[in-house]
Amino acid sequence: MVKSFLFLLSTTVLNFSWAATEPSPQPAPLATATGKDITLTQKLVAELALSQGYRTKEVNLQYQTFRLNVAQTMSAYDWIVTAETGYQYEKPAGLLSSGTSQLDNKYQQYKTSIALNKPFTTGTLLGVQINRLSQQADLDPVITNPPPTNQTTDSVGIILEQSLWQNFFGTADRATVNSANYTYTAQEILRANDLEDVVLEAIRQYWTTFAAQENFKEAIVSRDRYKKLVDAVKRKTSLGYSNPGDLPQAQAEFETREQAVKTASTSYLNNLTTLITLLNLDPAANIKFEATTLLPNVPKLPAKNIEDLRTIRSQKLKVAAANENLDASKSKSHPTLNLVGQAVSEGWGEGSQDSYSQVVSSNRPKYYIGLKFKYNFGSDVQNEDIINKKINKDLEETRLSLSTLNAQDLQNQAERRVQETYALALSAEKQKTFREKAAQELNRSYSQGRTDISILITAMNNFVTAEVQFIQAVGNYHIALNEWAATRDELIPDAPKSEAQ
């Protein structure tokens, strides 16, 4: 299909007129007649890039992976349930003294323990423990006053542990959680900027493809002009009015235009394929462009507050996260001093019901309160961790200062780029008009035998170049407008808070 398409493009001969109002030839559709017609505008290209482009999907999926770090940080404060149950058989051996013999006691024990613990960001650990031990004894007959062969003990207790020095009342815990949240929010803010890059890439490709299409159409028109010129020179030669070498020059330039058509058609097809892939369109679609060469005036935009830009807001959050990490590191460098408290109710009986009743009645309570101290030393890792976190904080603050300056520079550069491309596009439009007028006048002059053909060929080539440069200048201006909007975070504005939530 592509080969036949290229052949069709390269062998089509159209009548040409110097009149500017005559429509340019349209390139043949890329796909078969059964393909769906899609007319692309700059606005539609941006919408398609965001709604169905693979690059957009890639960006969104990439940012979803950042959620794991927050979940992992919060997992340190999960509810923790542990349960253990088992059977134990024991035939203990005791130390023998003079005149005694080894007792033949056997014990079967069933052990069950359940614990529920919950750490809090206040530096508190709260836990509940339930234990049961059931024992069945087979005692040696020599024992004259044996204990009950079946016994059960139960205990239910509450454990409380509170950080008093290291991680004082959860200082380090809360700082760690805040740092993870700040980091995730900072990353999420930048997603819109990455999506703006996706849109800009699509818009650039749109205008590049449109320019390639126009270049291809102009190549066809230019070839047809030279075909007419060759025919005119042949007639003059047959009448003996042409100069020596006129016909070979015209024929050589015609072959150059033939080559230009083939090169331009390949460039157009390559760019169109890239655009189709970028927008995730049906490869069988017939792509048309609705691009205007009208030049809108440079907009007058109010000054943008640098502090409101997403890059700056994101970097500020990174600085806040680094500060929280430093606070957490300082808190963790202190020795561990925890307040520990326990309240346990125990029960005993020959049956489980008796043991359970004593536990519920709290007839056998046990209380404990104390301090637990721990201190690591020798490697000085705590001090090094503080130094590392301080360096990271200084690094993020430096990046914030640099980002603020860069953001202002990028806005100024983007605005200057818009003004430059607008001026170039206006000049290119005038240049195209002048080149066209010069080619028309020299064409008439050559027909009258007053101009050398090399001068006419140069004028015709210059006109073709001017037409292509004008299309490219228009595309560059529209691209610059969108890049300027991107530096102001206005190409993809922030979603309203209610919608974002």
C-alpha positions as CSV (number, residue, x, y, z in Angstrom):
1,M,0.0,0.0,0.0
2,V,2.8,2.4,0.9
3,K,4.7,1.7,-2.3
4,S,1.7,2.3,-4.4
5,F,1.0,5.5,-2.4
6,L,4.5,6.8,-3.0
7,F,4.2,6.0,-6.7
8,L,1.0,7.8,-6.9
9,L,2.5,10.9,-5.2
10,S,5.6,10.9,-7.3
11,T,3.9,10.6,-10.7
12,T,1.0,13.0,-10.2
13,V,1.2,16.0,-12.5
14,L,-1.0,19.0,-11.7
15,N,-1.5,22.3,-13.5
16,F,0.1,25.2,-11.6
17,S,-0.8,28.8,-11.6
18,W,1.1,31.6,-9.8
19,A,-2.2,32.9,-8.4
20,A,-2.0,32.6,-4.6
21,T,-5.7,31.8,-4.4
22,E,-5.4,28.4,-6.1
23,P,-5.7,25.6,-3.6
24,S,-2.6,23.4,-3.0
25,P,-2.9,19.7,-4.0
26,Q,-3.8,17.4,-1.2
27,P,-1.6,14.3,-0.6
28,A,-3.2,10.9,-1.0
29,P,-4.6,9.4,2.2
30,L,-2.2,7.1,4.1
31,A,-4.8,4.3,4.5
32,T,-7.3,2.5,2.4
33,A,-10.7,3.9,1.6
34,T,-12.2,1.9,4.4
35,G,-10.1,3.7,7.1
36,K,-11.8,6.2,9.4
37,D,-11.3,9.9,8.6
38,I,-9.7,11.8,11.4
39,T,-9.2,15.5,11.2
40,L,-6.6,16.7,13.6
41,T,-6.4,20.1,15.2
42,Q,-3.9,21.3,17.7
43,K,-6.6,21.1,20.5
44,L,-7.6,17.6,19.5
45,V,-4.0,16.4,19.4
46,A,-3.5,17.6,23.0
47,E,-6.7,15.9,24.1
48,L,-5.8,12.6,22.4
49,A,-2.3,12.7,23.8
50,L,-3.8,13.0,27.3
51,S,-6.7,10.6,26.9
52,Q,-5.2,7.6,25.0
53,G,-1.5,8.2,24.4
54,Y,0.8,5.5,25.7
55,R,3.2,8.2,27.1
56,T,0.3,9.5,29.3
57,K,-0.4,6.0,30.5
58,E,3.3,5.5,31.2
59,V,3.5,8.8,33.3
60,N,0.3,7.9,35.3
61,L,1.5,4.4,36.0
62,Q,4.9,5.6,37.0
63,Y,3.4,8.1,39.5
64,Q,1.2,5.4,41.0
65,T,4.3,3.5,42.0
66,F,5.2,6.3,44.4
67,R,2.3,5.4,46.7
68,L,4.2,2.3,48.0
69,N,6.6,4.4,50.1
70,V,3.8,6.0,52.1
71,A,2.2,2.6,52.6
72,Q,5.5,1.1,53.8
73,T,6.0,4.0,56.2
74,M,2.5,3.6,57.7
75,S,2.9,-0.2,57.9
76,A,5.1,0.4,61.0
77,Y,1.9,1.3,62.8
78,D,-0.2,-1.6,61.7
79,W,-2.2,-3.8,64.1
80,I,-0.1,-6.9,64.8
81,V,-1.8,-10.2,65.7
82,T,0.3,-13.1,66.8
83,A,-1.1,-16.5,67.8
84,E,0.6,-19.7,68.8
85,T,-0.7,-23.1,69.9
86,G,1.0,-26.4,70.4
87,Y,1.4,-29.6,72.3
88,Q,4.4,-30.5,74.5
89,Y,5.3,-33.9,76.0
90,E,7.9,-33.9,78.8
91,K,9.6,-36.5,81.0
92,P,11.9,-34.3,83.1
93,A,15.2,-35.4,84.6
94,G,16.0,-34.0,88.1
95,L,19.3,-33.9,90.0
96,L,19.7,-36.9,92.4
97,S,20.8,-36.7,96.0
98,S,22.1,-39.4,98.2
99,G,19.5,-42.0,99.0
100,T,17.0,-40.9,96.4
101,S,16.0,-42.3,93.0
102,Q,14.8,-40.7,89.8
103,L,11.1,-40.0,89.7
104,D,9.1,-41.3,86.7
105,N,6.9,-38.3,86.0
106,K,5.4,-37.5,82.6
107,Y,3.6,-34.3,81.5
108,Q,1.4,-33.5,78.5
109,Q,1.0,-29.8,78.0
110,Y,-1.2,-27.8,75.6
111,K,-0.1,-24.2,75.2
112,T,-2.0,-21.3,73.5
113,S,-1.1,-17.7,73.4
114,I,-2.7,-14.8,71.5
115,A,-1.3,-11.2,71.4
116,L,-2.6,-8.0,69.8
117,N,-0.2,-5.1,69.6
118,K,-0.6,-1.6,68.1
119,P,2.2,1.0,67.8
120,F,1.1,4.6,67.7
121,T,2.8,7.7,66.3
122,T,2.8,9.0,69.8
123,G,5.7,6.6,70.6
124,T,3.3,4.3,72.4
125,L,3.0,0.6,72.2
126,L,-0.3,-0.9,73.4
127,G,-0.8,-4.6,73.6
128,V,-3.1,-7.3,74.9
129,Q,-2.0,-10.8,75.7
130,I,-4.0,-14.0,76.4
131,N,-2.2,-17.2,77.5
132,R,-3.5,-20.6,78.5
133,L,-1.5,-23.6,79.7
134,S,-3.3,-26.9,80.2
135,Q,-1.4,-29.8,81.8
136,Q,-2.1,-33.5,82.3
137,A,0.4,-35.3,84.5
138,D,1.2,-38.9,84.9
139,L,3.0,-38.9,88.3
140,D,5.3,-41.5,89.8
141,P,3.4,-43.8,92.3
142,V,6.0,-43.2,95.0
143,I,4.8,-39.7,95.5
144,T,2.7,-39.8,98.7
145,N,0.8,-36.5,98.3
146,P,0.5,-35.9,94.6
147,P,-0.8,-32.6,93.1
148,P,-3.9,-32.7,90.8
149,T,-3.1,-34.5,87.6
150,N,-5.1,-32.0,85.5
151,Q,-4.4,-28.3,85.8
152,T,-5.1,-25.2,83.8
153,T,-3.6,-21.7,84.1
154,D,-4.9,-18.6,82.3
155,S,-3.6,-15.1,82.1
156,V,-4.9,-11.9,80.4
157,G,-2.8,-8.8,80.5
158,I,-2.4,-5.3,79.1
159,I,1.0,-4.0,78.2
160,L,1.9,-0.3,77.7
161,E,5.3,1.0,76.6
162,Q,5.9,4.7,76.1
163,S,9.0,6.3,74.6
164,L,10.4,9.0,76.9
165,W,13.8,9.9,75.4
166,Q,14.6,8.5,72.0
167,N,11.5,9.2,69.9
168,F,10.1,11.3,72.7
169,F,6.3,10.8,72.7
170,G,6.6,9.9,69.0
171,T,8.7,12.8,67.7
172,A,10.6,10.6,65.3
173,D,7.6,8.6,64.3
174,R,5.5,11.7,63.3
175,A,8.5,13.2,61.5
176,T,9.0,10.0,59.5
177,V,5.3,9.9,58.5
178,N,5.3,13.6,57.6
179,S,8.4,13.2,55.5
180,A,6.8,10.3,53.5
181,N,3.6,12.3,53.0
182,Y,5.5,15.4,51.9
183,T,7.6,13.4,49.5
184,Y,4.6,11.7,47.9
185,T,2.7,15.0,47.5
186,A,5.8,16.6,46.0
187,Q,6.0,13.8,43.5
188,E,2.3,13.9,42.7
189,I,2.4,17.7,42.0
190,L,5.0,17.1,39.3
191,R,2.8,14.7,37.4
192,A,1.0,17.5,35.7
193,N,4.4,18.9,34.5
194,D,5.3,15.5,33.0
195,L,1.9,15.4,31.3
196,E,2.6,18.9,29.9
197,D,5.8,17.5,28.4
198,V,3.7,14.7,26.8
199,V,1.3,17.3,25.3
200,L,4.2,19.5,24.1
201,E,5.8,16.5,22.4
202,A,2.5,15.7,20.6
203,I,2.0,19.3,19.5
204,R,5.5,19.5,18.2
205,Q,5.0,16.4,16.2
206,Y,1.7,17.7,14.9
207,W,3.3,20.8,13.5
208,T,6.3,18.9,12.2
209,T,4.0,16.5,10.4
210,F,1.9,19.4,9.1
211,A,5.0,21.2,7.8
212,A,6.2,17.9,6.2
213,Q,2.8,17.6,4.5
214,E,3.0,21.2,3.2
215,N,6.6,20.7,2.1
216,F,5.5,17.6,0.2
217,K,2.6,19.5,-1.5
218,E,5.0,22.4,-2.4
219,A,7.4,19.8,-3.8
220,I,4.7,18.5,-6.1
221,V,3.7,22.1,-7.2
222,S,7.4,23.0,-7.7
223,R,7.9,19.9,-9.9
224,D,4.9,20.8,-12.0
225,R,6.2,24.4,-12.4
226,Y,9.4,23.0,-13.8
227,K,7.5,20.6,-16.0
228,K,5.8,23.6,-17.5
229,L,9.1,25.4,-17.7
230,V,10.7,22.5,-19.5
231,D,7.8,22.5,-22.0
232,A,8.2,26.2,-22.5
233,V,11.9,26.0,-23.1
234,K,11.4,23.1,-25.6
235,R,9.0,25.3,-27.6
236,K,11.5,28.2,-27.6
237,T,14.3,25.9,-28.6
238,S,12.2,24.5,-31.5
239,L,11.6,28.1,-32.6
240,G,15.3,29.0,-32.2
241,Y,14.7,31.6,-29.4
242,S,16.4,29.8,-26.5
243,N,19.9,30.3,-25.3
244,P,22.4,27.5,-25.4
245,G,22.1,25.3,-22.3
246,D,18.6,26.6,-21.4
247,L,16.9,23.3,-22.0
248,P,19.5,21.1,-20.1
249,Q,19.3,23.4,-17.2
250,A,15.5,23.2,-17.0
251,Q,15.6,19.5,-17.4
252,A,18.2,19.1,-14.7
253,E,16.2,21.2,-12.3
254,F,13.1,19.2,-13.1
255,E,15.0,16.0,-12.1
256,T,16.0,17.8,-8.9
257,R,12.3,18.5,-8.2
258,E,11.5,14.8,-8.9
259,Q,14.0,13.8,-6.3
260,A,12.6,16.4,-3.8
261,V,9.1,14.9,-4.2
262,K,10.3,11.5,-3.3
263,T,12.3,12.8,-0.3
264,A,9.4,14.9,0.9
265,S,6.9,12.1,0.6
266,T,9.1,9.8,2.7
267,S,9.6,12.5,5.3
268,Y,5.8,13.1,5.5
269,L,5.0,9.4,5.8
270,N,7.6,9.0,8.5
271,N,6.4,11.9,10.5
272,L,2.8,10.9,10.1
273,T,3.5,7.4,11.3
274,T,5.3,8.9,14.4
275,L,2.2,11.1,15.1
276,I,-0.2,8.1,14.8
277,T,1.9,6.1,17.2
278,L,2.2,9.0,19.6
279,L,-1.5,9.5,19.7
280,N,-2.3,5.8,19.7
281,L,-4.6,6.2,16.6
282,D,-5.8,3.5,14.3
283,P,-3.0,2.9,11.7
284,A,-5.7,2.5,9.0
285,A,-7.1,6.0,9.7
286,N,-7.1,8.7,7.0
287,I,-5.4,11.6,8.8
288,K,-6.2,15.1,7.8
289,F,-5.0,18.4,9.2
290,E,-7.0,21.4,10.1
291,A,-4.1,23.8,10.8
292,T,-4.3,27.5,10.1
293,T,-1.5,29.6,8.9
294,L,-3.1,32.7,10.5
295,L,-0.9,34.3,13.1
296,P,-2.7,35.3,16.4
297,N,-1.2,38.3,18.1
298,V,1.2,37.7,21.0
299,P,-1.0,37.5,24.1
300,K,-0.6,40.0,27.0
301,L,-0.3,37.8,30.1
302,P,-0.1,39.0,33.7
303,A,3.1,38.3,35.6
304,K,3.0,34.8,37.1
305,N,3.9,34.4,40.8
306,I,6.9,32.0,40.9
307,E,5.8,30.7,44.3
308,D,2.6,29.3,42.7
309,L,4.4,27.2,40.1
310,R,4.2,23.4,40.6
311,T,8.0,22.9,40.5
312,I,8.5,25.4,43.3
313,R,5.6,24.0,45.4
314,S,7.0,20.5,44.9
315,Q,10.5,21.6,45.9
316,K,9.3,23.3,49.0
317,L,7.6,20.1,50.1
318,K,10.9,18.2,49.5
319,V,12.6,20.7,51.7
320,A,9.9,20.1,54.4
321,A,10.4,16.4,54.0
322,A,14.2,16.8,54.5
323,N,13.6,18.9,57.6
324,E,11.3,16.2,59.0
325,N,14.0,13.5,58.3
326,L,16.6,15.6,60.1
327,D,14.3,15.9,63.1
328,A,13.6,12.2,63.1
329,S,17.4,11.5,63.0
330,K,18.1,13.8,65.9
331,S,15.4,12.1,68.0
332,K,16.6,8.6,67.2
333,S,20.2,9.5,68.2
334,H,19.3,9.6,71.9
335,P,19.4,6.6,74.1
336,T,16.2,4.5,74.5
337,L,14.3,5.1,77.7
338,N,10.9,3.7,77.8
339,L,8.2,3.5,80.5
340,V,6.9,0.0,80.7
341,G,3.7,-1.0,82.5
342,Q,1.8,-4.3,82.7
343,A,-1.5,-5.3,84.3
344,V,-2.2,-9.0,84.3
345,S,-5.0,-11.1,85.7
346,E,-4.2,-14.8,86.3
347,G,-6.3,-17.8,87.1
348,W,-5.7,-21.4,88.1
349,G,-7.8,-24.5,88.4
350,E,-8.2,-28.2,87.8
351,G,-10.5,-27.3,84.9
352,S,-10.5,-24.6,82.4
353,Q,-13.8,-23.2,83.7
354,D,-12.2,-22.7,87.2
355,S,-9.2,-21.0,85.8
356,Y,-11.3,-18.7,83.5
357,S,-13.5,-17.7,86.5
358,Q,-10.5,-16.6,88.5
359,V,-9.2,-14.5,85.6
360,V,-12.5,-12.7,85.1
361,S,-12.8,-12.0,88.8
362,S,-9.3,-10.6,89.0
363,N,-8.6,-12.5,92.2
364,R,-5.0,-13.0,91.2
365,P,-3.7,-9.7,89.8
366,K,-0.2,-8.8,88.9
367,Y,1.1,-5.3,88.2
368,Y,4.4,-4.1,86.9
369,I,5.8,-0.6,86.2
370,G,9.4,0.1,85.3
371,L,11.9,1.7,83.0
372,K,13.7,0.1,80.1
373,F,17.0,1.6,78.9
374,K,19.1,0.9,75.9
375,Y,22.0,2.7,74.3
376,N,24.1,1.8,71.3
377,F,27.7,3.2,71.0
378,G,31.0,2.5,69.3
379,S,30.3,3.2,65.6
380,D,29.1,6.8,65.9
381,V,26.5,6.0,63.3
382,Q,23.9,8.2,65.0
383,N,26.0,11.3,64.5
384,E,26.8,10.4,60.9
385,D,23.1,9.9,60.2
386,I,22.4,13.4,61.5
387,I,25.1,14.8,59.3
388,N,23.7,13.0,56.3
389,K,20.2,14.3,56.9
390,K,21.5,17.8,57.3
391,I,23.4,17.6,54.0
392,N,20.2,16.4,52.3
393,K,18.3,19.3,53.8
394,D,20.9,21.8,52.6
395,L,20.8,20.1,49.2
396,E,17.1,20.5,48.9
397,E,17.2,24.1,50.0
398,T,19.9,24.8,47.3
399,R,17.7,23.1,44.7
400,L,14.8,25.3,45.8
401,S,16.8,28.5,45.3
402,L,18.1,27.2,41.9
403,S,14.6,26.1,40.9
404,T,13.2,29.6,41.7
405,L,15.8,31.3,39.6
406,N,15.4,28.8,36.7
407,A,11.6,29.1,36.8
408,Q,11.9,32.9,36.3
409,D,14.5,32.5,33.6
410,L,12.4,29.9,31.7
411,Q,9.4,32.2,31.8
412,N,11.4,35.1,30.4
413,Q,13.1,32.9,27.8
414,A,9.7,31.4,26.7
415,E,8.2,34.9,26.4
416,R,11.1,36.1,24.3
417,R,10.9,33.0,22.2
418,V,7.2,33.7,21.5
419,Q,8.0,37.3,20.4
420,E,10.9,36.1,18.3
421,T,8.9,33.4,16.5
422,Y,6.0,35.8,15.9
423,A,8.3,38.3,14.3
424,L,10.0,35.6,12.2
425,A,6.6,34.3,11.1
426,L,5.5,37.8,10.0
427,S,8.7,38.3,8.2
428,A,8.5,34.9,6.5
429,E,5.0,35.7,5.3
430,K,6.2,38.9,3.7
431,Q,9.2,37.1,2.3
432,K,7.0,34.5,0.7
433,T,4.9,37.3,-0.9
434,F,8.0,39.0,-2.3
435,R,9.5,35.7,-3.5
436,E,6.3,34.9,-5.3
437,K,6.1,38.3,-7.0
438,A,9.7,38.0,-8.1
439,A,9.2,34.6,-9.6
440,Q,6.1,35.8,-11.4
441,E,7.9,38.8,-12.9
442,L,11.0,36.8,-13.9
443,N,8.8,34.2,-15.5
444,R,7.2,36.8,-17.7
445,S,10.6,38.4,-18.4
446,Y,12.1,35.0,-19.4
447,S,9.1,34.4,-21.7
448,Q,10.0,37.7,-23.4
449,G,13.6,36.6,-23.7
450,R,14.9,39.4,-21.4
451,T,16.1,37.1,-18.5
452,D,18.6,34.3,-18.3
453,I,17.0,31.0,-17.2
454,S,19.4,30.5,-14.3
455,I,18.0,33.7,-12.7
456,L,14.5,32.4,-13.2
457,I,15.4,29.0,-11.7
458,T,16.9,30.7,-8.7
459,A,13.8,32.8,-8.2
460,M,11.5,29.8,-8.4
461,N,13.7,27.8,-5.9
462,N,13.7,30.7,-3.5
463,F,9.9,31.0,-3.7
464,V,9.5,27.3,-2.8
465,T,11.9,27.7,0.1
466,A,10.1,30.7,1.3
467,E,6.7,28.9,1.3
468,V,8.2,26.0,3.3
469,Q,9.9,28.4,5.7
470,F,6.6,30.2,6.3
471,I,4.8,27.0,7.3
472,Q,7.6,26.1,9.6
473,A,7.6,29.6,11.1
474,V,3.9,29.3,11.8
475,G,4.4,26.0,13.5
476,N,7.3,27.3,15.6
477,Y,5.2,30.2,16.8
478,H,2.3,27.9,17.9
479,I,4.8,25.6,19.6
480,A,6.4,28.6,21.4
481,L,3.0,29.7,22.6
482,N,2.3,26.3,24.1
483,E,5.8,26.2,25.7
484,W,5.2,29.6,27.2
485,A,1.9,28.3,28.7
486,A,3.8,25.2,30.1
487,T,6.3,27.4,31.9
488,R,3.4,29.1,33.6
489,D,1.6,25.8,34.5
490,E,-1.3,26.9,32.2
491,L,-1.0,24.3,29.5
492,I,-2.5,21.8,32.0
493,P,-3.9,23.8,34.9
494,D,-4.2,22.3,38.4
495,A,-7.4,20.4,39.0
496,P,-9.8,22.2,41.5
497,K,-9.3,21.0,45.1
498,S,-12.7,19.3,45.3
499,E,-12.1,17.5,42.0
500,A,-8.6,16.5,43.1
501,Q,-9.9,15.0,46.3
